[in-house]
């Protein structure tokens, strides 16, 4: 029996924040973006999460 699984080390994908505004406008959807807050991580200011509605 085959089992579904998720990768424990998926590749990083890089998207500009503007991509999500353009994408959701083109598809009549909304996106909520929020910054990641990772203490001590120098690139934290470049990381964000997106919730698509």
Backbone as XML, in Angstrom:
<?xml version="1.0"?>
<chain id="A" units="angstrom">
  <residue number="1" name="UNK">
    <atom name="N" x="0.839" y="-1.178" z="0.000"/>
    <atom name="CA" x="0.000" y="0.000" z="0.000"/>
    <atom name="C" x="0.890" y="1.248" z="0.000"/>
  </residue>
  <residue number="2" name="UNK">
    <atom name="N" x="0.649" y="2.159" z="-0.920"/>
    <atom name="CA" x="1.410" y="3.405" z="-0.995"/>
    <atom name="C" x="0.958" y="4.347" z="0.111"/>
  </residue>
  <residue number="3" name="UNK">
    <atom name="N" x="1.907" y="5.081" z="0.646"/>
    <atom name="CA" x="1.596" y="6.022" z="1.713"/>
    <atom name="C" x="1.989" y="7.428" z="1.277"/>
  </residue>
  <residue number="4" name="UNK">
    <atom name="N" x="1.134" y="8.367" z="1.564"/>
    <atom name="CA" x="1.449" y="9.769" z="1.279"/>
    <atom name="C" x="2.385" y="10.279" z="2.357"/>
  </residue>
  <residue number="5" name="UNK">
    <atom name="N" x="3.297" y="11.136" z="1.961"/>
    <atom name="CA" x="4.192" y="11.715" z="2.955"/>
    <atom name="C" x="4.607" y="13.109" z="2.506"/>
  </residue>
  <residue number="6" name="UNK">
    <atom name="N" x="5.045" y="13.883" z="3.460"/>
    <atom name="CA" x="5.546" y="15.227" z="3.183"/>
    <atom name="C" x="7.053" y="15.214" z="3.362"/>
  </residue>
  <residue number="7" name="UNK">
    <atom name="N" x="7.711" y="16.045" z="2.610"/>
    <atom name="CA" x="9.156" y="16.158" z="2.731"/>
    <atom name="C" x="9.499" y="16.849" z="4.044"/>
  </residue>
  <residue number="8" name="UNK">
    <atom name="N" x="10.492" y="16.346" z="4.729"/>
    <atom name="CA" x="10.952" y="16.990" z="5.947"/>
    <atom name="C" x="11.948" y="18.101" z="5.655"/>
  </residue>
  <residue number="9" name="UNK">
    <atom name="N" x="12.359" y="18.218" z="4.390"/>
    <atom name="CA" x="13.306" y="19.242" z="3.990"/>
    <atom name="C" x="12.927" y="19.780" z="2.606"/>
  </residue>
  <residue number="10" name="UNK">
    <atom name="N" x="11.749" y="20.447" z="2.506"/>
    <atom name="CA" x="11.342" y="20.941" z="1.188"/>
    <atom name="C" x="12.254" y="22.076" z="0.724"/>
  </residue>
  <residue number="11" name="UNK">
    <atom name="N" x="12.352" y="22.291" z="-0.586"/>
    <atom name="CA" x="13.187" y="23.383" z="-1.091"/>
    <atom name="C" x="12.567" y="24.744" z="-0.739"/>
  </residue>
  <residue number="12" name="UNK">
    <atom name="N" x="13.416" y="25.733" z="-0.574"/>
    <atom name="CA" x="12.919" y="27.082" z="-0.329"/>
    <atom name="C" x="12.407" y="27.670" z="-1.639"/>
  </residue>
  <residue number="13" name="UNK">
    <atom name="N" x="11.318" y="28.402" z="-1.538"/>
    <atom name="CA" x="10.780" y="29.131" z="-2.684"/>
    <atom name="C" x="10.830" y="30.618" z="-2.339"/>
  </residue>
  <residue number="14" name="UNK">
    <atom name="N" x="11.281" y="31.419" z="-3.270"/>
    <atom name="CA" x="11.431" y="32.846" z="-3.037"/>
    <atom name="C" x="10.444" y="33.616" z="-3.908"/>
  </residue>
  <residue number="15" name="UNK">
    <atom name="N" x="9.566" y="34.370" z="-3.265"/>
    <atom name="CA" x="8.600" y="35.206" z="-3.957"/>
    <atom name="C" x="8.666" y="36.601" z="-3.353"/>
  </residue>
  <residue number="16" name="UNK">
    <atom name="N" x="8.544" y="37.600" z="-4.200"/>
    <atom name="CA" x="8.430" y="38.971" z="-3.709"/>
    <atom name="C" x="7.052" y="39.139" z="-3.080"/>
  </residue>
  <residue number="17" name="UNK">
    <atom name="N" x="6.955" y="39.994" z="-2.081"/>
    <atom name="CA" x="5.652" y="40.225" z="-1.434"/>
    <atom name="C" x="4.606" y="40.680" z="-2.457"/>
  </residue>
  <residue number="18" name="UNK">
    <atom name="N" x="5.040" y="41.463" z="-3.431"/>
    <atom name="CA" x="4.113" y="41.989" z="-4.437"/>
    <atom name="C" x="3.464" y="40.875" z="-5.259"/>
  </residue>
  <residue number="19" name="UNK">
    <atom name="N" x="4.133" y="39.770" z="-5.394"/>
    <atom name="CA" x="3.577" y="38.652" z="-6.152"/>
    <atom name="C" x="2.201" y="38.272" z="-5.616"/>
  </residue>
  <residue number="20" name="UNK">
    <atom name="N" x="2.064" y="38.230" z="-4.307"/>
    <atom name="CA" x="0.814" y="37.767" z="-3.710"/>
    <atom name="C" x="-0.314" y="38.778" z="-3.890"/>
  </residue>
  <residue number="21" name="UNK">
    <atom name="N" x="0.006" y="40.060" z="-3.886"/>
    <atom name="CA" x="-1.012" y="41.070" z="-4.176"/>
    <atom name="C" x="-1.498" y="40.955" z="-5.608"/>
  </residue>
  <residue number="22" name="UNK">
    <atom name="N" x="-0.568" y="40.786" z="-6.530"/>
    <atom name="CA" x="-0.932" y="40.639" z="-7.941"/>
    <atom name="C" x="-1.727" y="39.353" z="-8.172"/>
  </residue>
  <residue number="23" name="UNK">
    <atom name="N" x="-1.274" y="38.271" z="-7.566"/>
    <atom name="CA" x="-1.928" y="36.972" z="-7.750"/>
    <atom name="C" x="-3.355" y="36.987" z="-7.217"/>
  </residue>
  <residue number="24" name="UNK">
    <atom name="N" x="-3.523" y="37.500" z="-6.005"/>
    <atom name="CA" x="-4.862" y="37.477" z="-5.414"/>
    <atom name="C" x="-5.806" y="38.442" z="-6.142"/>
  </residue>
  <residue number="25" name="UNK">
    <atom name="N" x="-5.298" y="39.573" z="-6.605"/>
    <atom name="CA" x="-6.143" y="40.499" z="-7.369"/>
    <atom name="C" x="-6.598" y="39.855" z="-8.669"/>
  </residue>
  <residue number="26" name="UNK">
    <atom name="N" x="-5.718" y="39.120" z="-9.314"/>
    <atom name="CA" x="-6.061" y="38.474" z="-10.580"/>
    <atom name="C" x="-7.062" y="37.339" z="-10.401"/>
  </residue>
  <residue number="27" name="UNK">
    <atom name="N" x="-7.151" y="36.798" z="-9.187"/>
    <atom name="CA" x="-8.032" y="35.653" z="-8.931"/>
    <atom name="C" x="-9.152" y="35.978" z="-7.945"/>
  </residue>
  <residue number="28" name="UNK">
    <atom name="N" x="-9.392" y="37.266" z="-7.723"/>
    <atom name="CA" x="-10.459" y="37.727" z="-6.823"/>
    <atom name="C" x="-10.375" y="37.066" z="-5.451"/>
  </residue>
  <residue number="29" name="UNK">
    <atom name="N" x="-9.200" y="37.063" z="-4.902"/>
    <atom name="CA" x="-8.957" y="36.484" z="-3.580"/>
    <atom name="C" x="-8.244" y="37.515" z="-2.713"/>
  </residue>
  <residue number="30" name="UNK">
    <atom name="N" x="-7.982" y="37.133" z="-1.467"/>
    <atom name="CA" x="-7.253" y="38.010" z="-0.554"/>
    <atom name="C" x="-6.066" y="37.252" z="0.030"/>
  </residue>
  <residue number="31" name="UNK">
    <atom name="N" x="-5.052" y="38.012" z="0.402"/>
    <atom name="CA" x="-3.886" y="37.428" z="1.066"/>
    <atom name="C" x="-3.553" y="38.273" z="2.290"/>
  </residue>
  <residue number="32" name="UNK">
    <atom name="N" x="-3.209" y="37.600" z="3.347"/>
    <atom name="CA" x="-2.725" y="38.260" z="4.546"/>
    <atom name="C" x="-1.253" y="37.895" z="4.690"/>
  </residue>
  <residue number="33" name="UNK">
    <atom name="N" x="-0.401" y="38.906" z="4.716"/>
    <atom name="CA" x="1.035" y="38.690" z="4.866"/>
    <atom name="C" x="1.468" y="39.172" z="6.239"/>
  </residue>
  <residue number="34" name="UNK">
    <atom name="N" x="2.343" y="38.435" z="6.864"/>
    <atom name="CA" x="2.903" y="38.882" z="8.123"/>
    <atom name="C" x="4.355" y="38.448" z="8.225"/>
  </residue>
  <residue number="35" name="UNK">
    <atom name="N" x="5.146" y="39.296" z="8.846"/>
    <atom name="CA" x="6.579" y="39.047" z="8.990"/>
    <atom name="C" x="6.834" y="37.890" z="9.931"/>
  </residue>
  <residue number="36" name="UNK">
    <atom name="N" x="7.912" y="37.178" z="9.671"/>
    <atom name="CA" x="8.369" y="36.167" z="10.622"/>
    <atom name="C" x="9.232" y="36.859" z="11.653"/>
  </residue>
  <residue number="37" name="UNK">
    <atom name="N" x="9.102" y="36.463" z="12.875"/>
    <atom name="CA" x="9.889" y="37.025" z="13.959"/>
    <atom name="C" x="10.746" y="35.900" z="14.515"/>
  </residue>
  <residue number="38" name="UNK">
    <atom name="N" x="11.996" y="35.836" z="14.038"/>
    <atom name="CA" x="12.902" y="34.776" z="14.447"/>
    <atom name="C" x="14.085" y="35.428" z="15.150"/>
  </residue>
  <residue number="39" name="UNK">
    <atom name="N" x="14.064" y="35.473" z="16.474"/>
    <atom name="CA" x="15.153" y="36.120" z="17.212"/>
    <atom name="C" x="16.516" y="35.509" z="16.866"/>
  </residue>
  <residue number="40" name="UNK">
    <atom name="N" x="17.482" y="36.371" z="16.620"/>
    <atom name="CA" x="18.833" y="35.933" z="16.347"/>
    <atom name="C" x="19.091" y="35.473" z="14.928"/>
  </residue>
  <residue number="41" name="UNK">
    <atom name="N" x="18.075" y="35.518" z="14.069"/>
    <atom name="CA" x="18.238" y="35.084" z="12.674"/>
    <atom name="C" x="18.374" y="36.322" z="11.804"/>
  </residue>
  <residue number="42" name="UNK">
    <atom name="N" x="19.542" y="36.530" z="11.224"/>
    <atom name="CA" x="19.835" y="37.743" z="10.469"/>
    <atom name="C" x="18.951" y="37.993" z="9.270"/>
  </residue>
  <residue number="43" name="UNK">
    <atom name="N" x="18.426" y="36.939" z="8.657"/>
    <atom name="CA" x="17.577" y="37.109" z="7.476"/>
    <atom name="C" x="16.091" y="37.169" z="7.814"/>
  </residue>
  <residue number="44" name="UNK">
    <atom name="N" x="15.749" y="37.249" z="9.077"/>
    <atom name="CA" x="14.343" y="37.260" z="9.484"/>
    <atom name="C" x="13.574" y="38.413" z="8.834"/>
  </residue>
  <residue number="45" name="UNK">
    <atom name="N" x="14.244" y="39.538" z="8.592"/>
    <atom name="CA" x="13.543" y="40.687" z="7.998"/>
    <atom name="C" x="13.126" y="40.414" z="6.551"/>
  </residue>
  <residue number="46" name="UNK">
    <atom name="N" x="13.704" y="39.402" z="5.940"/>
    <atom name="CA" x="13.372" y="39.060" z="4.554"/>
    <atom name="C" x="12.370" y="37.915" z="4.460"/>
  </residue>
  <residue number="47" name="UNK">
    <atom name="N" x="11.950" y="37.391" z="5.589"/>
    <atom name="CA" x="11.051" y="36.232" z="5.595"/>
    <atom name="C" x="9.656" y="36.672" z="6.011"/>
  </residue>
  <residue number="48" name="UNK">
    <atom name="N" x="8.657" y="36.055" z="5.402"/>
    <atom name="CA" x="7.271" y="36.372" z="5.741"/>
    <atom name="C" x="6.411" y="35.154" z="5.455"/>
  </residue>
  <residue number="49" name="UNK">
    <atom name="N" x="5.241" y="35.171" z="6.054"/>
    <atom name="CA" x="4.251" y="34.113" z="5.841"/>
    <atom name="C" x="3.066" y="34.704" z="5.102"/>
  </residue>
  <residue number="50" name="UNK">
    <atom name="N" x="2.352" y="33.850" z="4.397"/>
    <atom name="CA" x="1.190" y="34.282" z="3.618"/>
    <atom name="C" x="0.030" y="33.330" z="3.882"/>
  </residue>
  <residue number="51" name="UNK">
    <atom name="N" x="-1.134" y="33.916" z="4.167"/>
    <atom name="CA" x="-2.365" y="33.156" z="4.264"/>
    <atom name="C" x="-3.234" y="33.564" z="3.080"/>
  </residue>
  <residue number="52" name="UNK">
    <atom name="N" x="-3.569" y="32.617" z="2.223"/>
    <atom name="CA" x="-4.429" y="32.903" z="1.072"/>
    <atom name="C" x="-5.857" y="32.563" z="1.441"/>
  </residue>
  <residue number="53" name="UNK">
    <atom name="N" x="-6.764" y="33.487" z="1.126"/>
    <atom name="CA" x="-8.181" y="33.279" z="1.416"/>
    <atom name="C" x="-8.952" y="33.167" z="0.127"/>
  </residue>
</chain>
